[in-house]
């Protein structure tokens, strides 16, 4: 499975744009130095992105007496990207400009009773419509919508293969969504989204071997190995939450026992607390978010039960993170998602202590363990970058925004129109009127 | 950490030679098709390897009425490679021709009392001398010696960083060995060696995402991700034997508790048997090899205790292999090393059953679990390929065999002479006479 020259071109285009987003304004020479690509290649790719209106020329800089160098910057208004974070209890949607600034946000609550696919799709569509309306961005400027769906997903098919918390199996999510959302759609899961967000904007910028540990209701590990996502042969790598920490331990919804997730996911942490203090006032039996928030507040006040529950969680989490350190020998582990954000520094310190107890010296000495520094939602940010990558993959076939306009003009009145298809994008199907 | 053009050239040279070894005789056109390299690149690399005497022209084939195509083959006599498998209880050394046929073997037993570095080095040097003498290959034709050392190794420094069974820390193994072995030396560990052997010659030919599970006294996992070895940031990836299977479980020599190795390494299997039947006649308390052999024979005869011990081992091993399936989503898991070879099909079947019980459906459906098909010792074979890769890395600087001859001629009489250095080779130091 060698990469084709087309794949390489898309990857180079993505890499160039990423560097320009990180350092606008910047010269082609600087981009060439940062990416390792030749100046000629960079000039060609920059030319394409200028033609698409994704970049803009912003002047010249002196170059030590030589010819002044042209400076380029991302054209923030050159397109909009939408990132959708579907979680067990909410849908969070953000609309970004091309510099990845947030222009609008929308949230929809998902109650346990709302978990049928049609209902989840309706919430996503409502939130997407809301952010586009709030931002005032015209439809044809929306380059795409990246959707992060928990569990295992088939990216190419746009299918939620298995969503454990709702027991979804093989739900054709993008097909359902395409009936209500008139933009190119891209699917992946929160592990990938968080990891890409860390690589582009977070703690892992410039790093090669990084594991992003996602602590939420479910838990998992996004793997960036050799500087790129490791997806596995069927895009389901990273199910660290379903590796065994305690053989014959707590039952897990996956059917196994003793999975990491049953000890360090939000419900697992609640169970740790319950086993220490069955009637703790910190416990909100039907509300994970409230319980974790109460636990964090009580830890800050030095509450003994809360500190003990945090320690027990860190003991399990530390052993499981040490497994990642020993097996993969990464240079960095990033603790991400809402549980990590809530429990913050006290969790980080306790985990570092436990990892030091469990990991082998050599990989331990080589690894940094940090909290995600991304201030907003890394999942929607990462999901938006999938849409950006998808849009870049279709450059050169037909340019994204333009072909959408063209098709809309040619299509049936009132029919949502798609954008140039790429191999990984599911474009909107025209519903015959 | 982008690869330099020199790295890429070495990798391409290695890839070309690997294809030719696999399919001699072969045309340049076929090599180009198999490697994805251009015909011009292949022609240049083949030219270099012909100049070095590693390949030979062997005639022509018709090409459907076009010009006859030249056929090339590996020149088996073009050099010799030595692979050293250092294990807890033995040193096994093989000398290979360039087609990777075994020309000579030597074994040295390591008794528990022989485990000081100087003693192990003496055994290695004796065995290396023995295979060279047996084969009659002249010194200047020995392209290099690959040494596989259990535990964690620093390849560039040639140091055994941590060898758990002997409690070695930071032993400068190649420096010690260079005083007694007059060939270029390359160090790595058995996980890497077995994995390369499977990729080149074994079950994993042509595969991208493969885990080679090494079951011996110690256990570990060689990771081939995206078709290449994943080494980790300090070359210590793969310490799956020291991931936690049972939190607070059996004590492990690494200082942790409940490590996978304590349940499925040879001593762990002995413990499984002992817990089922403390006085089992299958147990040879001081002899792992004899115990595993007795267990395998008793399983074949349907002995109840032996079958139960195998099942309990498979239960632990299955859960731990399922962790690899869920975390890495590989297309293949290869069970390798002497314990896997001894317990064979009954272990394989029991492990497959247990993995099916523990792994998630999607990655489970995508993975094949097989026994290593390599009939000889995969570790010495893999170690020899490290020496081959090292020799290829020095092509173009100075050619390997020739520069050795040149230096020997110029060097002090009786002084062992080295071969052109490469970044990963530790060349022999000339001891001033």
HADDOCK unambig.tbl for C-alpha pairs under 7 A between the chains (distance, minus, plus):
assign (segid A and resid 209 and name CA) (segid B and resid 232 and name CA) 6.98 0.50 0.50
assign (segid A and resid 209 and name CA) (segid B and resid 233 and name CA) 6.80 0.50 0.50
assign (segid A and resid 232 and name CA) (segid B and resid 209 and name CA) 6.97 0.50 0.50
assign (segid A and resid 232 and name CA) (segid B and resid 328 and name CA) 5.85 0.50 0.50
assign (segid A and resid 232 and name CA) (segid B and resid 329 and name CA) 4.58 0.50 0.50
assign (segid A and resid 232 and name CA) (segid B and resid 330 and name CA) 5.80 0.50 0.50
assign (segid A and resid 233 and name CA) (segid B and resid 209 and name CA) 6.81 0.50 0.50
assign (segid A and resid 233 and name CA) (segid B and resid 329 and name CA) 5.91 0.50 0.50
assign (segid A and resid 233 and name CA) (segid B and resid 330 and name CA) 5.82 0.50 0.50
assign (segid A and resid 233 and name CA) (segid B and resid 331 and name CA) 5.99 0.50 0.50
assign (segid A and resid 234 and name CA) (segid B and resid 329 and name CA) 6.89 0.50 0.50
assign (segid A and resid 234 and name CA) (segid B and resid 363 and name CA) 6.80 0.50 0.50
assign (segid A and resid 234 and name CA) (segid B and resid 366 and name CA) 6.97 0.50 0.50
assign (segid A and resid 236 and name CA) (segid B and resid 329 and name CA) 6.00 0.50 0.50
assign (segid A and resid 236 and name CA) (segid B and resid 363 and name CA) 6.42 0.50 0.50
assign (segid A and resid 237 and name CA) (segid B and resid 326 and name CA) 6.36 0.50 0.50
assign (segid A and resid 237 and name CA) (segid B and resid 327 and name CA) 5.16 0.50 0.50
assign (segid A and resid 237 and name CA) (segid B and resid 328 and name CA) 4.64 0.50 0.50
assign (segid A and resid 237 and name CA) (segid B and resid 329 and name CA) 4.74 0.50 0.50
assign (segid A and resid 238 and name CA) (segid B and resid 326 and name CA) 6.83 0.50 0.50
assign (segid A and resid 238 and name CA) (segid B and resid 327 and name CA) 4.55 0.50 0.50
assign (segid A and resid 238 and name CA) (segid B and resid 328 and name CA) 6.24 0.50 0.50
assign (segid A and resid 239 and name CA) (segid B and resid 326 and name CA) 5.08 0.50 0.50
assign (segid A and resid 239 and name CA) (segid B and resid 327 and name CA) 4.76 0.50 0.50
assign (segid A and resid 240 and name CA) (segid B and resid 326 and name CA) 6.74 0.50 0.50
assign (segid A and resid 240 and name CA) (segid B and resid 327 and name CA) 5.15 0.50 0.50
assign (segid A and resid 242 and name CA) (segid B and resid 326 and name CA) 6.74 0.50 0.50
assign (segid A and resid 243 and name CA) (segid B and resid 323 and name CA) 4.58 0.50 0.50
assign (segid A and resid 243 and name CA) (segid B and resid 326 and name CA) 6.75 0.50 0.50
assign (segid A and resid 244 and name CA) (segid B and resid 245 and name CA) 6.01 0.50 0.50
assign (segid A and resid 244 and name CA) (segid B and resid 319 and name CA) 6.84 0.50 0.50
assign (segid A and resid 244 and name CA) (segid B and resid 323 and name CA) 6.57 0.50 0.50
assign (segid A and resid 245 and name CA) (segid B and resid 244 and name CA) 6.00 0.50 0.50
assign (segid A and resid 245 and name CA) (segid B and resid 245 and name CA) 5.32 0.50 0.50
assign (segid A and resid 245 and name CA) (segid B and resid 246 and name CA) 5.96 0.50 0.50
assign (segid A and resid 245 and name CA) (segid B and resid 247 and name CA) 6.11 0.50 0.50
assign (segid A and resid 246 and name CA) (segid B and resid 245 and name CA) 5.96 0.50 0.50
assign (segid A and resid 246 and name CA) (segid B and resid 246 and name CA) 4.51 0.50 0.50
assign (segid A and resid 246 and name CA) (segid B and resid 247 and name CA) 5.36 0.50 0.50
assign (segid A and resid 247 and name CA) (segid B and resid 245 and name CA) 6.12 0.50 0.50
assign (segid A and resid 247 and name CA) (segid B and resid 246 and name CA) 5.37 0.50 0.50
assign (segid A and resid 256 and name CA) (segid B and resid 358 and name CA) 5.64 0.50 0.50
assign (segid A and resid 319 and name CA) (segid B and resid 244 and name CA) 6.83 0.50 0.50
assign (segid A and resid 323 and name CA) (segid B and resid 243 and name CA) 4.58 0.50 0.50
assign (segid A and resid 323 and name CA) (segid B and resid 244 and name CA) 6.57 0.50 0.50
assign (segid A and resid 326 and name CA) (segid B and resid 237 and name CA) 6.37 0.50 0.50
assign (segid A and resid 326 and name CA) (segid B and resid 238 and name CA) 6.83 0.50 0.50
assign (segid A and resid 326 and name CA) (segid B and resid 239 and name CA) 5.06 0.50 0.50
assign (segid A and resid 326 and name CA) (segid B and resid 240 and name CA) 6.74 0.50 0.50
assign (segid A and resid 326 and name CA) (segid B and resid 242 and name CA) 6.73 0.50 0.50
assign (segid A and resid 326 and name CA) (segid B and resid 243 and name CA) 6.75 0.50 0.50
assign (segid A and resid 327 and name CA) (segid B and resid 237 and name CA) 5.16 0.50 0.50
assign (segid A and resid 327 and name CA) (segid B and resid 238 and name CA) 4.54 0.50 0.50
assign (segid A and resid 327 and name CA) (segid B and resid 239 and name CA) 4.75 0.50 0.50
assign (segid A and resid 327 and name CA) (segid B and resid 240 and name CA) 5.15 0.50 0.50
assign (segid A and resid 328 and name CA) (segid B and resid 232 and name CA) 5.85 0.50 0.50
assign (segid A and resid 328 and name CA) (segid B and resid 237 and name CA) 4.62 0.50 0.50
assign (segid A and resid 328 and name CA) (segid B and resid 238 and name CA) 6.22 0.50 0.50
assign (segid A and resid 329 and name CA) (segid B and resid 232 and name CA) 4.57 0.50 0.50
assign (segid A and resid 329 and name CA) (segid B and resid 233 and name CA) 5.88 0.50 0.50
assign (segid A and resid 329 and name CA) (segid B and resid 234 and name CA) 6.87 0.50 0.50
assign (segid A and resid 329 and name CA) (segid B and resid 236 and name CA) 5.97 0.50 0.50
assign (segid A and resid 329 and name CA) (segid B and resid 237 and name CA) 4.73 0.50 0.50
assign (segid A and resid 330 and name CA) (segid B and resid 232 and name CA) 5.81 0.50 0.50
assign (segid A and resid 330 and name CA) (segid B and resid 233 and name CA) 5.81 0.50 0.50
assign (segid A and resid 331 and name CA) (segid B and resid 233 and name CA) 5.97 0.50 0.50
assign (segid A and resid 358 and name CA) (segid B and resid 256 and name CA) 5.63 0.50 0.50
assign (segid A and resid 363 and name CA) (segid B and resid 234 and name CA) 6.79 0.50 0.50
assign (segid A and resid 363 and name CA) (segid B and resid 236 and name CA) 6.41 0.50 0.50
assign (segid A and resid 366 and name CA) (segid B and resid 234 and name CA) 6.95 0.50 0.50
